């Protein structure tokens, strides 16, 4: 059993009895699973551009619709599947979801047209949307209170690394030896292996049926009793708007007949890689910093840094590619860091006991539907009617709104919660104080 401490400064942590082996195994497998989510999601664009789109007779507009449809399906799924995992358990949602998106990835290599591909990508979005909130809750439950932010950052950072840094390179290298059909099938295999390991590793929280106490059934109004939940929904929308607009529009901003900077394809690839590399470091490091400096402070600084460095990027010309890379790297680091912080520790620590995955699902779902689905559509219309460069100003607007919202977050980090003016601590920390045997069963 894991031994937990109170964030309010009550019971001391018995670190000698903390199950660090389970914590390490669980977080490692969750990290691999979410990395594969990113890989399977973002390997489509480079395959589409290199070979797949021409073979199937599809247009760039079709690609945009495919990306948007997956994002909306992801968001809707996150809302409902997060709540389901609070009722039936983490493994019963997490493992089938990993299996399903892996199978859908393989089936993507068998499509013959837009309709079949659209249906498969929507199903993939449903499966991947279930992984996100369930994974956040599972990582929190497996983590020592002092490492919640760090471990959630590690869990989430693999999405950017695998999806936006590794996927383009892996896709282009595999296309040298196999067709795009087989690339989809190859990247599906690791997911099936990780799903099996998750089933035999992940423990259920004691608040799920069969544990020491039943999961409380809160009303919809009770879910929003902590103001951080509503703030996190809008805050994640701000973060995701920046990430998805920048990721979708950056290649067109840098190169092509309608670009703003008119770089070569190779130069574009170099600069654009800053998004994935910066995002990886930001998702890993920023939530960990919030364990030490507080959730509200780090969220505020992250949005501010993202806005400043995106502005610097916009002021930089085509003749200074190293600085373009550097500014985009830092902006992405801060932007992805804010996303990981809000979707992970801030959402989890605001949740009523037994509804952690439900709250994470609502927060992630809102951010994904509007930030990942609607925002790129708006950006596309801005590019068509006003110019590609103004899409990045639209992304900056999300960062500026995030700065304002961060001012109103209630501090919930265990290191600072007991020193807040209200003296309030999260229900998770209160439960850990009352139940020193921990939040997961050793089953």
C-alpha positions in Angstrom: 0.0 0.0 0.0 1.1 3.6 -0.7 1.4 5.9 2.3 0.3 9.4 1.6 0.7 12.6 3.5 -1.5 15.6 4.0 -0.8 18.8 2.1 -2.2 20.7 5.0 0.8 19.9 7.1 -1.0 17.3 9.2 0.5 13.8 9.1 4.1 13.5 8.1 5.0 11.4 5.0 6.4 8.0 5.8 8.7 7.9 2.7 10.2 4.6 3.8 6.8 2.9 3.2 5.9 4.7 0.0 5.6 2.3 -2.9 8.1 4.1 -5.2 8.4 1.0 -7.4 4.8 1.1 -8.3 4.9 4.8 -8.8 7.8 4.5 -11.2 6.3 1.6 -13.2 2.9 3.2 -13.4 4.1 6.6 -14.5 6.6 5.1 -17.0 3.8 3.0 -18.7 1.4 6.0 -18.7 4.1 8.1 -20.3 4.7 5.5 -23.1 0.9 5.2 -23.6 0.4 8.9 -24.0 3.4 9.2 -26.2 1.9 6.6 -28.6 -1.3 8.7 -28.5 0.7 11.6 -29.9 2.5 9.4 -32.4 -0.6 7.8 -33.8 -2.4 11.2 -33.9 0.3 13.3 -35.6 1.9 10.8 -37.9 -0.9 11.4 -40.4 0.1 14.9 -41.6 3.7 14.0 -42.7 2.4 10.8 -44.4 -0.4 12.8 -46.0 2.0 15.4 -47.4 4.6 12.9 -48.6 2.6 10.3 -50.3 -0.8 9.4 -48.8 -2.8 12.5 -49.9 -1.8 12.1 -53.6 -2.5 8.3 -53.6 -6.0 8.9 -52.2 -6.8 12.0 -54.2 -7.3 14.1 -51.1 -6.8 17.9 -50.6 -5.3 20.0 -47.8 -8.8 20.9 -46.8 -9.5 17.2 -46.3 -6.5 17.0 -44.0 -7.8 19.9 -42.0 -11.2 18.2 -41.6 -9.6 15.0 -40.6 -7.5 16.7 -37.9 -10.5 18.7 -36.6 -12.8 15.7 -36.5 -10.3 13.7 -34.4 -9.9 16.7 -32.1 -13.7 17.1 -31.5 -14.1 13.3 -31.0 -11.3 13.4 -28.5 -12.9 16.2 -26.5 -16.4 14.7 -26.4 -14.9 11.3 -25.4 -12.7 12.9 -22.6 -15.8 14.4 -21.0 -17.7 11.1 -20.8 -14.9 8.5 -20.5 -13.2 10.4 -17.6 -16.4 10.1 -15.6 -16.8 6.4 -16.5 -13.3 5.6 -15.2 -14.3 7.0 -11.8 -17.2 4.5 -11.7 -15.8 1.3 -13.2 -12.1 1.7 -12.6 -9.0 3.0 -14.4 -7.9 -0.2 -16.1 -11.3 -1.0 -17.6 -11.2 2.3 -19.5 -7.4 2.8 -20.0 -6.5 -0.6 -21.5 -9.3 -0.9 -24.0 -8.7 2.7 -25.1 -5.0 2.0 -25.8 -5.9 -1.2 -27.7 -8.6 0.6 -29.8 -6.5 3.6 -30.9 -3.7 1.1 -31.8 -6.1 -0.9 -33.9 -7.5 2.2 -35.5 -4.0 3.3 -36.4 -3.4 0.0 -38.2 -6.7 0.3 -40.0 -5.7 3.8 -41.2 -3.3 2.0 -43.5 -6.0 0.1 -45.2 -8.3 2.9 -46.2 -9.3 3.6 -49.8 -10.9 7.1 -49.5 -11.9 10.0 -47.4 -15.0 8.5 -45.8 -13.4 5.4 -44.4 -10.4 7.4 -43.2 -12.7 10.0 -41.5 -14.6 7.3 -39.6 -11.4 5.6 -38.5 -9.9 8.9 -37.2 -13.1 9.7 -35.4 -12.9 6.3 -33.6 -9.3 7.0 -32.8 -10.2 10.3 -31.3 -12.8 8.6 -29.1 -10.2 6.1 -27.8 -7.4 8.7 -27.3 -9.8 11.0 -25.5 -10.4 8.3 -23.0 -6.7 8.0 -22.3 -6.1 11.6 -21.5 -8.3 12.2 -18.3 -7.9 8.6 -17.1 -4.1 8.9 -17.4 -4.1 12.2 -15.5 -6.1 10.7 -12.6 -4.0 7.5 -12.6 -0.7 9.4 -12.5 -1.9 11.6 -9.6 -3.1 8.5 -7.6 0.2 6.7 -8.2 2.3 9.8 -7.2 3.7 10.9 -3.9 2.0 14.3 -3.1 5.3 16.1 -3.6 5.7 14.6 -7.1 2.2 15.1 -8.5 3.2 17.9 -10.8 6.5 16.3 -11.8 4.9 13.0 -12.7 2.0 14.5 -14.5 4.5 16.5 -16.5 6.5 13.4 -17.4 3.2 11.6 -18.4 2.1 14.4 -20.7 5.4 15.5 -22.2 5.7 12.3 -24.3 2.7 13.5 -26.4 4.8 16.4 -27.8 8.0 14.4 -28.1 6.5 11.4 -29.9 3.8 13.3 -31.9 5.5 16.6 -32.9 9.2 15.7 -32.9 9.5 11.9 -33.5 6.5 11.4 -35.8 7.7 13.5 -38.8 11.2 11.9 -38.7 9.9 8.4 -38.2 7.4 8.7 -41.0 9.8 10.0 -43.6 12.4 7.4 -42.7 10.0 4.5 -42.8 8.7 5.7 -46.2 12.1 5.0 -47.6 11.6 1.2 -47.1 7.8 0.7 -46.9 4.6 2.4 -48.2 2.4 4.6 -46.0 0.0 1.7 -45.6 2.6 -0.3 -43.6 3.8 2.8 -41.6 0.4 3.0 -39.9 0.5 -0.7 -39.1 4.1 -0.6 -37.7 3.4 2.3 -35.3 0.3 0.4 -34.0 2.3 -2.5 -32.6 3.8 -0.8 -29.5 0.4 0.2 -28.3 -0.8 -3.4 -28.0 2.3 -4.3 -25.9 1.8 -1.3 -23.6 -1.9 -2.1 -23.2 -1.0 -5.5 -21.8 1.6 -4.2 -19.4 -0.9 -1.5 -18.2 -3.4 -4.2 -17.4 -1.0 -6.1 -15.1 0.4 -3.0 -13.5 -2.2 -0.3 -12.8 -3.9 -0.4 -9.5 -7.4 0.9 -8.8 -8.1 3.8 -6.4 -9.7 2.8 -3.1 -12.7 5.1 -4.0 -13.7 2.8 -6.9 -16.1 0.0 -6.1 -14.5 -2.8 -4.1 -12.2 -0.5 -2.1 -12.4 0.9 1.4 -15.2 3.3 0.5 -17.5 3.9 -2.4 -16.9 6.7 -4.8 -19.1 9.7 -3.9 -21.8 10.6 -6.4 -21.5 14.3 -6.8 -24.0 16.4 -8.8 -22.9 18.5 -11.8 -23.0 21.6 -9.6 -20.7 19.9 -7.1 -18.2 19.2 -9.7 -17.8 22.9 -10.2 -17.8 23.8 -6.5 -14.1 24.6 -6.8 -13.5 27.6 -8.9 -10.4 26.2 -10.5 -12.5 23.7 -12.5 -14.3 26.4 -14.5 -11.1 28.5 -14.8 -9.1 25.4 -15.9 -11.6 24.7 -18.7 -11.1 28.2 -20.2 -7.4 28.2 -19.4 -6.8 25.0 -21.2 -8.8 26.4 -24.2 -6.3 29.3 -24.2 -3.3 27.0 -24.1 -4.6 24.6 -26.7 -5.6 27.4 -29.0 -2.0 28.5 -29.1 -0.6 25.0 -29.5 -2.9 23.8 -32.2 -3.0 27.0 -34.2 0.8 27.3 -34.2 1.3 23.6 -35.0 -1.2 23.7 -37.8 -0.3 27.0 -39.4 3.5 27.2 -38.8 4.5 25.3 -41.9 2.4 27.5 -44.1 3.7 30.6 -42.3 7.3 29.6 -43.1 7.2 28.1 -46.6 5.1 27.7 -49.7 3.6 30.0 -52.3 1.3 31.7 -49.7 3.8 31.8 -46.9 4.9 34.9 -45.0 8.6 34.2 -44.6 9.2 32.1 -47.8 11.8 29.7 -46.4 12.8 26.5 -48.1 11.2 23.2 -47.1 14.4 22.2 -45.3 14.6 25.5 -43.4 10.9 25.1 -42.5 11.5 21.7 -41.1 14.4 22.9 -38.9 12.4 25.8 -37.4 9.2 23.8 -37.0 10.9 21.1 -35.0 11.2 23.7 -32.2 7.5 23.1 -31.5 8.0 19.4 -30.6 11.3 19.8 -28.8 10.2 22.8 -26.8 6.8 21.2 -26.0 8.5 18.1 -24.7 10.7 20.0 -22.2 7.8 22.3 -21.2 5.3 19.5 -20.5 7.9 17.7 -18.4 9.5 20.6 -16.5 6.7 23.2 -15.9 4.4 21.0 -13.8 7.4 19.9 -11.8 8.3 23.6 -11.2 4.8 24.1 -9.9 5.4 21.6 -7.1 8.1 24.0 -5.8 6.8 27.5 -6.8 3.0 27.0 -6.8 0.4 26.2 -9.5 -0.9 29.8 -9.9 2.5 31.5 -10.1 3.9 29.0 -12.7 0.7 29.1 -14.8 0.9 32.9 -14.9 4.6 33.0 -15.8 4.2 30.3 -18.5 1.5 32.2 -20.3 3.5 35.4 -20.1 6.6 33.8 -21.4 4.7 32.2 -24.3 3.2 35.5 -25.3 6.5 37.4 -25.1 8.5 34.9 -27.1 5.7 34.4 -29.7 5.8 38.2 -30.2 9.6 38.1 -30.6 9.1 35.3 -33.2 6.7 37.5 -35.1 9.3 40.3 -35.2 12.0 38.0 -36.6 12.7 37.8 -40.3 13.6 35.0 -42.6 17.3 35.7 -42.6 17.7 34.8 -38.9 16.6 31.2 -38.7 18.5 30.3 -35.5 16.6 33.0 -33.7 13.3 31.9 -35.2 14.0 28.4 -33.8 15.0 29.8 -30.4 12.0 32.0 -30.0 9.6 29.3 -31.2 11.3 26.8 -28.9 10.8 28.9 -25.8 7.2 29.9 -26.8 6.3 26.3 -27.3 8.0 25.2 -24.0 5.9 27.7 -22.0 2.7 27.1 -24.0 2.9 23.3 -23.6 3.9 23.7 -20.0 0.8 25.7 -19.2 -1.3 23.0 -20.9 0.3 20.2 -18.9 -0.1 22.1 -15.6 -3.7 23.0 -16.1 -4.8 19.6 -17.5 -2.9 17.7 -14.8 -2.3 19.0 -11.2 -4.7 22.0 -11.3 -7.6 20.0 -12.6 -6.9 17.0 -10.4 -6.5 18.9 -7.1 -9.7 20.8 -7.7 -11.7 17.6 -8.1 -14.2 16.2 -5.5 -13.0 13.0 -4.0 -13.8 10.1 -6.4 -14.4 12.4 -9.4 -10.8 13.2 -10.4 -11.0 11.7 -13.8 -14.4 13.3 -14.3 -13.1 16.7 -13.7 -10.0 16.0 -15.8 -12.3 14.9 -18.6 -14.4 18.0 -18.5 -11.4 20.3 -18.5 -9.5 18.4 -21.3 -12.7 17.9 -23.3 -13.5 21.6 -23.3 -10.0 22.5 -24.2 -9.8 19.9 -27.0 -13.2 20.7 -28.6 -12.6 24.4 -28.8 -8.8 24.7 -28.7 -8.1 21.7 -30.8 -11.2 21.7 -33.0 -12.7 25.2 -33.4 -9.6 27.4 -33.0 -7.8 25.9 -36.1 -10.9 26.5 -38.2 -11.1 30.1 -37.1 -7.3 30.4 -37.8 -7.9 29.0 -41.3 -10.5 31.6 -42.0 -8.2 34.3 -40.7 -5.4 33.1 -43.0 -7.7 33.0 -46.0 -9.2 36.4 -45.5 -6.5 38.5 -43.9 -3.1 36.6 -44.3 -1.3 33.7 -42.7 0.7 36.0 -40.3 -2.4 37.0 -38.4 -3.1 33.5 -37.3 -0.2 33.7 -34.9 -1.6 36.9 -33.5 -4.8 35.0 -32.9 -2.7 32.4 -31.0 -1.1 35.1 -28.9 -4.6 36.3 -27.9 -5.0 32.9 -26.2 -1.8 33.4 -24.2 -2.8 36.9 -23.1 -6.2 35.7 -21.9 -4.4 32.9 -20.1 -2.4 35.4 -18.1 -5.5 37.1 -16.8 -7.2 33.8 -15.9 -4.1 32.6 -14.0 -4.5 35.5 -11.6 -7.7 33.9 -10.3 -6.5 30.3 -9.8 -6.7 29.2 -6.2 -3.4 27.7 -5.1 -3.7 24.0 -4.5 -0.1 22.7 -4.6 0.6 20.6 -1.4 3.6 22.7 -0.6 1.6 25.9 -0.4 -2.1 24.9 0.2 -1.7 25.0 4.0 -0.4 28.6 3.9 -3.2 30.0 1.8 -5.4 32.7 3.2 -8.5 30.5 3.2 -6.7 27.5 4.7 -8.5 25.3 2.2 -6.9 22.1 0.9 -8.1 19.8 -1.8 -10.3 16.8 -1.0 -7.6 14.5 -2.3 -5.2 15.9 0.4 -7.8 15.7 3.1 -8.4 12.0 2.1 -4.7 11.3 2.2 -4.5 12.7 5.8 -7.5 10.6 7.0 -6.3 7.4 5.1 -2.5 7.1 5.5 -2.6 3.8 3.7 -2.9 5.7 0.5 -5.2 6.2 -2.5 -4.6 3.0 -4.4 -5.1 -0.7 -3.6 -2.2 -3.1 -4.0 -4.2 -5.5 -6.2 
